[in-house]
Amino acid sequence: MAIRGQHNLITDVAGLSVGHAEDVGVSTGVSVLVPDDRAVCAVHVAGGGPGTRETDALKAGTLVDEIDALVLAGGSVYGLAAADSVVSELGASGRGFALREAPGVPKSPVVPAAILYDLANGGNKDWGREPPYQTLGREAFANLGGYFELGRTGAGYGAMAGSRQGGLGSASIVTDDGYTVGAMVAVNSFGSVTVPGSEAYWAAPYEIDDEFGGIPVPAHAGFDPEDWGEAKANPAPRQNTTIAIVATDAVLTPSEAQRFADMSVAGLARAIRPVFAPFDGDVVYALSTGQKLLSEPKPFTLARLGELGASCLARAVARGVHAANSD
């Protein structure tokens, strides 16, 4: 039987560190994930209005198979600048990709990033020519560690999940044969995370040990396909985004990591309704720290990991929003 990891965080996957930083006055933040060693990574872009950096580098057939860090940020297009600071920090320590090593030639850290739109969610955004995101990226990198709080943290600080406070969530699972899967997500969705007329989360069937309140779906709850509950009333392009990372310690090829991402994205559909809309920028990264070989038959083990990634991601969405609204 699978159980949740020690901290119920993505950092339960061995070899990962996460750091967060927030600007309370601006009401925004940045989250950074760094593997101990370069990690195989893939991406699934599901929403109609994404904002990303370096996703093309993760496509099949491209030169680079591994990444040095991942960045999730608020701030819409301004937030992509957070990755610049992470690149600088990693480059200064000698990390990155090099086609061939040469004296005096710096390596090129590969740092994909995704952003969410929190510009209209409060806070003083009158920053002129100096948006805070390079500073926040550097601060988040300096805060790297194994444990972190959920809710109004990092990239989820200024987020809104439908019409309620959004947030930063995470969850993990460990299988009885020793694989670990984790997820981290910043929830700024157009759709609602709760069942209409209820405080129960859509992700309730996947909850472990009352990790987001243990609120059951009411027996009398009806299902009206056109009732979206607490979804945002006036969505606009690129203003609604759920950005996430799923990770495993299993050894995955780039193709297998892509399948892991493609399966894991289903977790957003289990936790948010509606999702992947034309005005959502939903993005899920998937990475492997490569510490445990896939058991035979490999396709079946990969299918197990993909399903665990989806359930972890659904749980992480609910945990993040629950923490943000429990402060």
C-alpha angles and dihedrals in degrees: 000000000000118000132190117264127260096272098017087235136119087253089071082083100090115245099032131112127186131197132184136194132183138193103211095191092052092038096226141103151183134233124199128193119194125182118215088239132018108288136209108249140182134179138215115200106199106161128080097234109042127169112201147148128214095001090128089060089064096057120114113269096027125125100250121066099170138053133213098209144346126225129202115187145171120224102078110238091352090061093064087076089073088076090060090066092047090051090051093049093048093044091052089057093050098254124138146070123312124179085205131352115251131171112260094011112114121221119246113239112215108222116168115195140188129197138204129208112250097144093111097041098090134275130097107295094171093115098139111198095346113070110184099235102098088052092046091049091054092047093049090051090051089052096057114143146125102268131051141163125251133225120039092022136121116329090000096057097101098026129125123207103206104306096336132074113288125207153166116293137181139178140170142198133199120203124220089249093055109262117137124206125183140176137200124189141176107211117209097143133166088213128072124257094203134070111257112267092011144081089226117116123235085231092060095112089062098046119126122205096344090295092162101032103292091250109167122219105255114255090228094052109127125206115233109178090212097047107094096172112205098006116141112277099217112030120186132191116285093001097104124057142152111199121188149169127211120190141183137185090224118112106252132178117224089260092050091047088054091054089047089054093044092053096040094056087072086076090074091055089052093053107033131049120225104015139168090036123166089260096045119094096202114172131172123193120197125197141176126214088197101224103128127044119235110256121231130302086041098193090057093048090048089052089053091051092048092053091047089050090054094049092045090051092050090050092047091054092053093042092053095049092042091053092047091053096043097062 
